[in-house]
Amino acid sequence: MTDDCLKTTPLHALHKELGGKMVPFAGYDMPVQYPMGIMAEHLHTREKAGLFDVSHMGQATLKPKGAGDAAQALEKLTPGALESLKPGAMRYTMLLNERGGILDDFMVTRPIDDDKALYLVVNAGCKEQDFAHIAASLADEADLYVHEDRVLLALQGPKAASVLETVIPNIGTLGFMQARWLDHDGETLIISRAGYTGEDGFEISLPVSIADAFARRLLDHEDVAMIGLGARDSLRLEAGLCLYGHDISVETTPVEAGLRFAIPKSRRARADFPGAKTIMAQLSDGPDRVRVGFRPVDRTIAREGTKITTSDGEKVIGHVTSGGFAPSVGGPVGMGYSDPAFAEPGTAIGLLVRGKVRPARITTMPFVPHNYVRKSPTKTG
Amino acid sequence: MTRTYYSEDHEWITVNEDEGTVGITEYAQSQLGDVVFVELPEVGAVLSKGDDAAVVESVKAASELYAPVTGEVTAVNHSVVEEPSLVNTAPMDDGWFFTLKLTDPSELDEMMDEEAYEAYVKDLG
């Protein structure tokens, strides 16, 4: 049964046909798992290729008014170096508020055929407010075109490239964090070498009209299984990647969240992004808390909201923002925020679960090695 | 002679005289999905009917197992702690949780027999 208030993606019928167990997520009726189950879906993605419907995410193109550059405009709202993006290059960045809090994290890509525009993919739960914020803040410089008519698929895993090449010849030559705009049966596909599982893979933006057939064509391949939100969450957690609204939010800054890489030198030198005062101070003095990864010593699962304590349980030093069983690790893992004094990998900590302090250790992230494709044709060395 | 009783919370208890073995049903394990963690009560713990007795965590969420009747815990199944997937593969036998010495066997009268439980699950859709 579908709640009347919930939206559906254009692949909703396919999810139901495949036996997807539907749950509400970010206002959409989405598959949390298929009959294979979260654990098997997770392992399938790490071993072969998983197909994800991420059409609930927001897609848009930002175009400059007149002769300007949309990237220059968008830099006013983010700490990223976007103006330097070459056609086909993709970057991870964030919308920040005046306190340096993260309004959303998202991907920007420079279109191949328009070096003054940007193609954006933002989180489902934030898309309305992100687009309103961008459109209103940059009203004098740029126009935002939201792509309501496009589906977004993610094909992730070590077999993703060989599978996609059966439909899109030579797509395997695409470099990591690079994108191509392609003509496919008269329609435009936007294919990027990216994803959020820690595996090699692609995100494919395509018009609604061909989406169902395209997804079925990929699913016909023996290496491909449809994967639900449950495994998407455990895959990104193992990969040490943040989930917006949990591991990062308006209450956290990029420095606290360990996302310093998204504030390049050129932007630090200019210090002209929202919240720069707070963020520059945290960069020089260190933040009061930092995002950490941990592994419980036993099989205890410490879920979101669990208090992190000193190893003797005497003092609360932080809290868990994501935690669960990690199928490829074969045990529980988690991430959260901690007093920086306890953030060193190897530090013994406690997790307050059901009234008892359970032993755990701070560990480096990711919990499983990233398996991104290394070649990047636009770079040398 | 042993008889098995079922609760509305999807626990089962198989009783032989005043000793009962407790676990979760096939329906419960199918709803939970892959079980990855089990925490059991201590031997000797005295549980009242409805008390939190054990914790079952799947990849999706944590759930409590409630004591279906009042009694004292006499043994626990360490195998499900070591290998939580037993709860998925054999919920009605090797995936048992603990045994109880029943304080008041008349509490069993409020539980369902297999036929009634099957009808109850069917109604849940």
Interface residues (C-beta under 8 A of the other chain):
Chain A: V32 Q33 G37 I38 M39 G230 S234 R299 T300 I301 R303 G324 F325 P327 P332 R354
Chain B: G33 D34 V36 F37 E39 V55 E57 V59 K60 A62 V81 P84
